[in-house]
Amino acid sequence: MVLSRPPPGGLGGAFDPTLQLLHQAVAAFNAGLWAEAERFARQVLAVRKNDPSALNVLGGAAMNTGRSEAAVPLFEAAARGQPRNPFIAFNLGEAHRRAGRFREAAGALRRAIQLKPDFAEAHAYLGEAYRALGRSDEAEAAYRRALAIQTQLPTALMGLGALARKAGDLELAARFLGGARDALAGQPSRARACSQLGELLLDLGQRPMALAALDEAVRLAPEVPGYWRQLAHGLRDSKVAPEGAVFRETLLALFSRPDVNPRGLATAALVVLRRDHGFDGLLDAISADPGGVDRIIAERRASVVGLLADPVFRSLMVATPIPDVAVELILTSLRRDLLLEAADASPTTGAEDLDLICALAQQCWLNEYVYLVTPEEEVALEALQAASAHWDDDEMRWRAVALIGCYLRLDHALGAANLPADPPALLTALLRQQITEPRVERELATGLRSLRPVQDPTSRAVQVQYEENPYPRWTRCGLGEPTAFRNVIAAALPHLPASELPAVASPRVLVAGCGTGLETMRVVTTYQDAAVVALDLSRASLAYGARKLGEYGIQTVELVHGDILDVAHLGERFDLIESFGVVHHMADPERGLTELSKVLKPGGLMRLGLYSELGRAGVVSARGLITARGYDADSSGVRQLRREFMTDGNLAPDLQGLLSPVSDFWTTSDCRDLLFHVEEHRFSLLQIDDMIARVGLTFLGMEPRHGPDLLRFRAEYPAVSSLRTLRDWHVFEQRHPETFGETYRFWLRRA
Ligand SMILES: C[S@@+](CC[C@H](N)C(=O)[O-])C[C@H]1O[C@@H](n2cnc3c(N)ncnc32)[C@H](O)[C@@H]1O
């Protein structure tokens, strides 16, 4: 926004009150005081009806307060008064552009350039208008003219970055955006350049630089939620984290946000914790000698105490399962010691201690009591439960309650009637998590709509598994800004021609096998104006989802209990079906897919996640071992197997990946889902190709886990048609077996 030159004539000479008002209007405008500028400008216009400068100020104030439509006639009137003023022409163009009228914007900006050929901003914004009109070549020429006049003009640099990105030249795009960021030193819009640059660098696989840029965007503009989410996205399962002490504070802030899934932050938090040499040494020593954990804890007590008190560590404990063997072994030992000490009936209670026990109980609930329990602890736990019910000292009883919550869900372990009155504030979160919320879920489960009782024997067995262990247990999720259905598909499948993009504005979406609602939350916050039905076999999972959706104020989802095999009983058809990690758990996945495809509208889309035979090689070998050793497919089998894997110094190489922080190893439901599932099918891409052809579905495209993999595929298969050819993806996968991980994610369409 550029104001015209000050009106002719100074303040000297005969006193002109109107001119004085005009100067005040301009001064207020330049100070960003829009309401004041508007008031002065209106006072001028009350005397001089068509004063172009006052109209220009008024238009500028309107534009800067989000009223670009209202600004247009004001600038037009100003331009009639001063037709040769390039700044007014520029403002008119910018108002048109912000109002989304790019053709008119381009006309006014060309006029500004005609009047002042060296007007760099006008060239740059003309580039913006052309870019919005899809006239990329003209946009590039306009940006380059702007840069010829002003070499570091940020708008032009960012525009060229966007063009390069669109053309697929991410390296060039990153160079332009880096230039824009540098040119914006000290200016508020630097945050936007950092955010765009960070996103691009992530796509390029340059995570440390990307994180530095995204971290800076958050620091420059902490009020923008999107920057926090981008940073969280960049940090997801990251083994690197931005340097500097300030990042600890950023991380703590991320942990407390309702729009960020803390689970994705765990690895970065561990990186930050390990920057302390004492913690690093402690965790390394235990990883190298898991059997020696008690000795190492005794030798490095100061580090253990420091770690347990660290705010980042405490945030981890109450927010997400901690995916680290050494941490798990420390917490398992700590829990044992606390229990045995308490069972000795000589507890010395300190407030700080109770806080730690509560955090430990929350961690254990989050990981669904996956830590190993020794027979000695089982005895002590029973004794503590029996004894504490008779203790008179409330403080001691509450401490016992917190300790019991480290081993058993409190709603199962104690009736509410057994609890003393007035819990201490330290227990609030724990009691909510383990007593109040499960009670709410039990109530919600009774009100669910049901299709009909589950008939299929495999579905029934799967149902039992997920009633016992709803998957996944989550606390907070990443949120996005919902976008028009068509635009989401265009972004996910950029190779689809416009004619193949869906035209429907308010899609009906089915989440088939929705689990505990995490996937449903993603669907709701992805597709604008979507009406969502979420179906699952497990009432416990649905109830968990119902509670969480309620917490987020989501009312556009209908949760339905039932089998995919009965999906026709829903009595409706959908524009989109999302189903991740479900169909491969059916006795006959092809039949499941057929039933789903029948409830898709013609031309409807499906986004599917199916297990990969290649990606799950480690799982297959673990399952062989589980059968050979006879582990039970329940929580005790899960615990035993995990402990064996964690302490086996000679774990076979193909099993080592199971212990990775991003593996489904760290909670009971995850691990049961990963290694002990009652029914599991795995596929190659060729098998999927055959299956979807038989069902009558067309393949539209894959979603590799990482952006750079897509670039690599494009480099090896330049023809656009390859993106839509599963056989090409299959050959690519043979060369790059790590591309998809355990689960293929891809898009289909019904003919
Ligand atoms: C691994 S979980 C995935 C949950 C969710 N899609 C996600 O990604 O978070 C599989 C879910 O599918 C559900 N499921 C499995 N077979 C099903 C069937 N035949 N009909 C409906 N739901 C099913 C299970 O109850 C379970 O909640």
The ligand as an ORCA input file, in Angstrom:
! r2SCAN-3c Opt
* xyz 0 1
  C      -5.395    -50.392     13.056
  S      -6.909    -49.704     13.514
  C      -6.940    -48.263     12.494
  C      -7.784    -47.168     13.044
  C      -7.807    -45.913     12.185
  N      -8.149    -46.187     10.818
  C      -6.488    -45.192     12.258
  O      -5.701    -45.269     11.308
  O      -6.236    -44.554     13.281
  C      -8.064    -50.738     12.695
  C      -9.499    -50.391     13.050
  O     -10.337    -51.013     12.075
  C     -11.444    -51.569     12.718
  N     -11.924    -52.698     11.879
  C     -11.243    -53.797     11.521
  N     -12.006    -54.599     10.754
  C     -13.185    -53.957     10.610
  C     -14.389    -54.270      9.935
  N     -14.536    -55.411      9.298
  N     -15.400    -53.379      9.996
  C     -15.275    -52.222     10.683
  N     -14.153    -51.884     11.347
  C     -13.127    -52.738     11.318
  C     -10.921    -52.027     14.057
  O     -11.945    -52.163     15.005
  C      -9.936    -50.929     14.392
  O     -10.520    -49.900     15.147
*
